[in-house]
Amino acid sequence: MAEVHTGRAGTIAGTGEARGSAGRYRMMRLSRRFEETVHDQFGDGQVPGPLHLSIGQEAVAVGACWGLRQTDAVLSTHRGHHHCLAKGARADRLMAELLGRTTGYSRGRGGSMHVAIPSIGLLGTNGIVGGGIPIATGAAYGMQAQGRDDVTVCFFGEGATGAGVFGEALNLAALWSLPLVFVCENNQYVELTPQSVHVAGEIWRRGESFGIPGVRVDGNDVDAVHEAASDAIERARGGGGPTLIEAVTYRWFGHYAGDRAAYRDENEVETGRAGDPLIKARAALDPAEAEALDADVEKEISAALAFAQRSAVTGPDALAIDHWAVS
């Protein structure tokens, strides 16, 4: 079955790895500009509900999702727009969802933290910390029970590793050798406090007692993430069982839009931003090609925002849509 590469091939020159590098850069750029645009809309009062930005963390989503099939599953978090886009979500419909418009993936009713697109294998972002972990475990079991060679990738933050369900999932995944890849997106902050206050030990080694291999990678290096994820996905697809990946990155902004993050030192933030994953990925491209990709992304984001803005605002009547009763 063909892989799903979500970069826009029409603007990407070359073949093989060069094409992959350009495509991954384009997808990271799309994610960055999507978040910046949504943040501006939030400031203008156009985004109902809370908003959690993934700026600075693009390489984790893109690197992990780049080689997935459409039939593979992804479970995301409250900070998951980059996962949605990397798995193949359309920027225009995702924008519409966040702006509360009827053309959004959930008719504007789910908002930022509750996006589900089963048709592309995105089984949902989740407002509960660690909430996607048991769903991912069940999805992987379902794939195995059906005799499919698809895999499930589960994203979660370092704070979720302190939840009991994480240990339960590791146990079942190992016990049943499930086709599941755990990806801890370690952005070094658990809501408003640093990781050191909440998380003991080394996350990537949490699966050792269950016999689950683990690896820690630079979460700002999309190629490093892609390599680690590809190995884990191949292992899971071949019946080798789960893998735990810890991708260390940095959360550029506060926990939510409007959180000024006064609890962080300015020097720390400056150092964290210096590891910008887009700069790293762009450096591997021809400057002219990178500029063309940037321009192409701007067109897509502009069109996505225009699409959302001309769409009808979701009203109370939408609450009665898509309800089912079993008699």
C-alpha positions in Angstrom: 0.0 0.0 0.0 1.2 3.5 -0.9 2.6 5.7 1.8 0.8 9.0 2.6 3.2 11.9 2.1 1.4 15.1 2.8 3.7 17.7 1.2 2.4 19.3 -2.0 4.3 17.4 -4.6 3.7 19.9 -7.4 6.1 22.4 -5.8 8.8 20.0 -4.7 11.6 19.2 -7.0 13.8 16.1 -7.1 13.2 12.5 -6.1 13.9 10.2 -3.3 15.3 11.6 0.0 15.7 15.1 -1.5 12.1 15.2 -2.3 11.3 13.8 1.2 13.3 16.5 2.9 11.6 19.2 0.9 8.2 17.7 1.7 8.9 17.4 5.4 10.1 21.0 5.5 7.0 22.2 3.6 4.7 20.4 6.1 6.5 21.9 9.1 6.3 25.4 7.5 2.5 24.8 6.9 2.1 23.8 10.5 4.0 26.9 11.8 2.1 29.3 9.6 -1.2 27.6 10.5 -0.6 28.1 14.2 0.6 31.7 13.8 -2.5 32.5 11.8 -4.9 30.8 14.3 -3.1 32.7 17.1 -3.8 36.0 15.3 -7.4 35.0 14.9 -7.6 34.1 18.6 -6.3 37.5 19.4 -9.1 39.0 17.3 -11.7 37.0 19.2 -12.5 34.6 16.3 -11.5 31.3 18.0 -14.0 30.1 20.6 -12.7 28.2 23.5 -9.0 27.6 24.6 -6.1 27.3 22.1 -2.9 25.3 22.7 -0.2 26.1 20.2 2.4 23.6 18.9 4.8 26.2 17.5 8.4 24.9 17.9 7.3 21.2 18.0 6.6 20.7 14.3 9.4 18.2 13.7 7.9 15.6 16.0 4.6 15.4 14.3 6.0 15.6 10.7 8.9 13.2 11.4 6.7 10.6 13.0 3.8 10.8 10.6 5.7 11.2 7.3 5.8 7.6 6.2 2.4 6.5 7.6 -0.4 5.0 5.5 -3.8 6.5 5.4 -5.1 3.3 7.1 -2.6 3.7 10.0 -4.1 5.4 13.0 -2.9 8.5 15.0 -4.1 9.6 18.5 -3.3 13.1 19.4 -3.4 15.5 22.4 -4.9 18.9 23.4 -1.9 20.4 21.6 -2.4 18.5 18.3 -2.9 20.7 15.2 0.5 19.7 13.9 -0.4 16.0 14.3 -3.6 16.6 12.3 -1.9 18.4 9.5 1.0 15.9 9.4 -1.5 13.0 9.1 -3.2 14.6 6.1 -5.8 17.1 7.4 -6.7 19.9 5.0 -5.7 23.3 6.4 -8.9 24.9 5.3 -11.3 22.6 7.1 -9.1 22.5 10.2 -9.0 26.3 10.2 -12.8 26.3 9.9 -13.1 23.9 12.8 -11.0 26.1 15.1 -13.0 29.2 14.1 -16.2 27.5 14.9 -17.5 27.2 11.3 -19.9 24.7 9.8 -17.4 23.6 7.2 -15.0 22.4 9.9 -14.2 18.7 10.4 -16.6 18.5 13.3 -19.0 21.2 12.0 -17.2 23.7 14.3 -18.4 21.9 17.4 -15.2 20.2 18.5 -12.8 23.1 18.3 -9.1 23.0 19.0 -9.0 20.0 21.3 -11.5 17.6 19.8 -10.7 17.1 16.1 -11.4 13.6 14.7 -11.0 12.6 11.0 -11.4 8.9 10.8 -11.2 8.9 7.0 -7.4 9.7 7.2 -6.8 7.6 10.3 -6.9 10.5 12.8 -8.9 9.1 15.7 -8.9 12.3 17.6 -7.2 15.0 19.5 -8.0 14.8 23.2 -8.5 17.4 26.0 -7.7 14.9 28.7 -4.0 14.5 29.5 -3.1 11.0 28.5 -6.6 10.4 27.2 -5.5 9.2 23.9 -3.2 6.4 25.3 -5.9 3.8 26.1 -7.7 4.6 22.8 -4.5 4.0 20.9 -4.0 0.7 22.7 -7.5 -0.3 21.7 -7.0 0.8 18.1 -3.8 -1.2 17.9 -5.5 -4.3 19.3 -8.3 -3.9 16.8 -5.8 -3.8 13.9 -4.1 -6.9 15.3 -7.4 -8.8 15.8 -8.5 -8.0 12.2 -5.2 -9.4 10.8 -4.2 -6.0 9.4 -0.6 -4.9 9.1 -1.4 -1.3 10.0 0.0 0.5 13.0 -1.1 3.0 15.6 1.0 6.0 16.6 0.1 7.6 19.9 1.3 11.1 20.8 1.4 12.4 24.4 3.4 14.8 26.5 5.8 14.1 29.3 3.1 14.9 31.8 1.0 12.0 30.6 3.8 9.6 31.6 2.8 10.2 35.2 -0.7 8.9 34.6 -1.6 5.4 35.6 -3.0 4.6 32.2 0.4 5.0 30.6 1.8 2.0 32.6 -1.3 0.0 31.9 -0.9 0.6 28.2 2.7 -0.3 28.2 1.8 -3.6 29.9 -0.9 -4.6 27.5 1.0 -3.4 24.4 4.0 -5.6 25.5 1.9 -8.5 26.6 0.0 -8.7 23.3 2.8 -7.4 21.1 0.6 -4.7 19.7 1.4 -2.7 16.6 1.8 0.5 18.6 4.3 3.3 18.6 4.4 5.5 21.7 5.7 9.0 21.0 6.3 11.2 24.0 6.5 14.7 22.7 8.6 16.1 25.6 8.3 19.9 25.4 9.8 20.2 28.9 6.8 21.8 30.5 3.8 20.2 32.2 1.2 23.0 31.9 2.7 25.8 34.0 5.6 23.9 35.7 8.9 22.4 34.4 9.3 18.7 33.7 11.7 18.4 36.7 8.8 19.0 39.1 6.5 16.3 37.6 8.6 13.6 35.9 11.1 11.3 37.5 13.7 9.2 35.7 14.2 8.8 32.0 11.0 8.6 30.0 12.5 6.7 27.0 13.5 3.8 29.4 10.0 3.5 31.0 9.2 0.5 28.8 12.4 -1.6 29.7 10.8 -3.6 32.4 8.0 -4.6 30.0 10.5 -5.6 27.3 9.7 -2.5 25.1 12.6 -0.9 23.4 13.0 2.9 23.8 14.9 5.6 22.2 15.4 9.3 22.8 15.8 11.6 19.8 16.3 15.3 19.1 12.7 16.4 18.6 13.9 19.5 16.7 15.5 17.4 14.0 12.8 16.1 11.7 15.1 13.6 10.0 16.2 12.1 13.4 12.5 11.7 14.4 11.6 10.3 11.0 14.4 7.7 11.2 13.5 6.6 14.7 9.8 6.5 13.9 10.4 4.6 10.7 12.3 1.9 12.5 9.5 1.6 15.1 6.8 1.6 12.6 8.5 -1.1 10.5 9.0 -3.2 13.7 5.3 -2.8 14.7 4.1 -3.5 11.2 6.1 -6.7 11.0 4.7 -8.1 14.3 7.6 -7.0 16.5 5.5 -5.1 19.0 5.6 -1.6 20.5 8.4 0.9 20.8 8.6 4.0 23.0 10.1 7.2 21.5 11.0 10.3 23.5 11.3 13.3 21.3 12.8 16.2 23.2 11.7 19.6 21.9 10.6 22.9 23.4 7.3 24.7 23.8 7.8 28.2 22.5 4.7 29.8 24.1 2.7 29.4 27.3 0.5 26.4 28.0 -2.4 28.1 26.2 -2.9 31.2 24.2 -3.1 34.1 26.6 -0.7 32.4 29.1 2.2 34.9 29.2 4.5 32.2 30.7 6.0 34.6 33.3 7.2 31.5 35.1 9.9 31.0 32.5 13.3 32.7 32.3 13.9 34.8 29.2 17.3 33.2 28.6 15.8 29.8 28.7 13.2 30.7 26.1 15.8 32.3 23.9 17.9 29.1 24.1 14.9 26.9 23.4 13.9 28.9 20.4 17.4 28.8 19.0 16.8 25.1 18.3 14.0 26.0 15.8 13.3 22.8 13.8 12.4 24.8 10.7 15.8 26.5 10.5 17.4 23.1 10.7 15.3 21.6 8.0 15.5 24.6 5.7 19.3 24.6 5.8 19.3 21.2 4.0 17.4 22.7 1.0 18.4 24.9 -1.9 17.5 28.5 -0.9 15.5 29.1 -4.0 13.5 25.9 -3.5 12.9 26.8 0.2 11.6 30.2 -0.9 9.3 28.7 -3.4 7.9 26.3 -0.7 7.4 29.2 1.7 5.5 31.1 -0.9 3.3 28.1 -1.7 2.5 27.7 2.0 1.5 31.3 2.2 -1.0 30.8 -0.6 -2.4 27.7 1.1 -2.8 29.4 4.5 -4.3 32.5 2.9 -6.9 30.3 1.1 -7.6 28.3 4.2 -8.3 31.4 6.3 -10.5 32.9 3.5 -12.4 29.5 3.3 -13.0 29.6 7.1 -14.0 33.2 7.2 -16.6 32.9 4.4 -18.1 29.8 6.0 -21.2 30.1 8.3 -20.7 30.3 12.0 -21.9 27.2 13.7 -25.2 27.8 15.6 -27.1 26.0 18.4 -29.0 24.0 15.8 -25.8 22.0 15.1 -26.1 20.4 18.5 -28.9 18.2 17.2 -26.9 16.9 14.2 -25.3 13.5 14.0 -27.1 12.0 17.1 -27.9 8.3 16.8 -30.3 6.2 18.8 -30.4 2.4 19.0 -33.8 0.8 19.3 
